[in-house]
Amino acid sequence: MLHSTLKMVGIPALMLVAFLASTAGVVYASNDAVPGDRLYIVDRATEQIQLRLTTNPERATDLGLDMAQERLQEARELFQRG
């Protein structure tokens, strides 16, 4: 009885952990994406979620400035690529 209960709970829990780990991996991999890269949309979506979840106005301003600096860096990198 206990074994079957653990099995019923364990498999969905394992699937959830695998899903979260793979999602975290995609988000991490998208961090260096630039416009035109496949993961760029994930990078931008992650930033927007982070910004919307920030309740501290000062921190939100800092995040906005960080994102603007990142856009400038992406533009420089794209310019260098031609």
C-alpha positions as CSV (number, residue, x, y, z in Angstrom):
1,M,0.0,0.0,0.0
2,L,2.7,2.5,1.0
3,H,4.8,1.5,-2.1
4,S,1.9,2.2,-4.5
5,T,1.1,5.5,-2.8
6,L,4.8,6.6,-3.1
7,K,4.7,5.4,-6.7
8,M,1.6,7.5,-7.4
9,V,3.1,10.6,-5.8
10,G,6.7,10.0,-6.9
11,I,6.1,9.8,-10.6
12,P,4.2,13.1,-10.9
13,A,6.7,14.7,-8.6
14,L,9.6,13.4,-10.7
15,M,7.9,14.7,-13.8
16,L,7.4,18.1,-12.2
17,V,11.1,18.2,-11.2
18,A,12.2,17.3,-14.7
19,F,9.9,19.9,-16.2
20,L,11.2,22.6,-13.8
21,A,14.8,21.7,-14.5
22,S,14.4,21.7,-18.2
23,T,12.6,25.0,-18.1
24,A,15.3,26.5,-15.9
25,G,17.9,25.2,-18.4
26,V,16.1,26.9,-21.3
27,V,15.8,30.2,-19.4
28,Y,19.5,30.0,-18.4
29,A,20.5,29.2,-22.0
30,S,18.5,32.1,-23.3
31,N,20.3,34.7,-21.2
32,D,22.9,35.4,-23.9
33,A,20.5,35.3,-26.8
34,V,20.4,38.3,-29.2
35,P,17.7,39.3,-31.7
36,G,17.4,36.6,-34.3
37,D,18.4,33.8,-32.0
38,R,15.7,31.2,-31.3
39,L,15.9,31.7,-27.6
40,Y,15.6,35.5,-27.7
41,I,11.9,35.4,-27.2
42,V,12.4,33.4,-24.0
43,D,15.0,35.9,-22.8
44,R,12.6,38.8,-23.4
45,A,9.7,37.0,-21.8
46,T,11.8,36.2,-18.7
47,E,12.8,39.8,-18.3
48,Q,9.2,41.0,-18.6
49,I,8.0,38.5,-16.0
50,Q,10.8,39.5,-13.7
51,L,9.9,43.2,-14.2
52,R,6.2,42.7,-13.6
53,L,6.8,40.6,-10.4
54,T,9.1,43.4,-8.9
55,T,7.1,45.4,-6.4
56,N,9.8,47.7,-5.3
57,P,9.8,50.8,-7.6
58,E,13.5,51.4,-7.2
59,R,14.3,47.8,-8.1
60,A,11.9,48.0,-11.1
61,T,13.8,51.1,-12.3
62,D,17.1,49.4,-11.9
63,L,15.8,46.4,-13.8
64,G,14.6,48.6,-16.6
65,L,18.0,50.3,-16.8
66,D,19.7,46.9,-16.8
67,M,17.4,45.7,-19.7
68,A,18.1,48.9,-21.6
69,Q,21.9,48.3,-21.3
70,E,21.4,44.8,-22.4
71,R,19.5,46.0,-25.5
72,L,22.4,48.3,-26.3
73,Q,24.9,45.5,-25.9
74,E,22.8,43.3,-28.2
75,A,22.8,46.1,-30.8
76,R,26.6,46.4,-30.6
77,E,27.0,42.6,-31.0
78,L,24.6,42.5,-34.0
79,F,26.5,45.5,-35.5
80,Q,29.8,43.6,-35.1
81,R,28.3,40.6,-36.7
82,G,27.4,42.7,-39.7
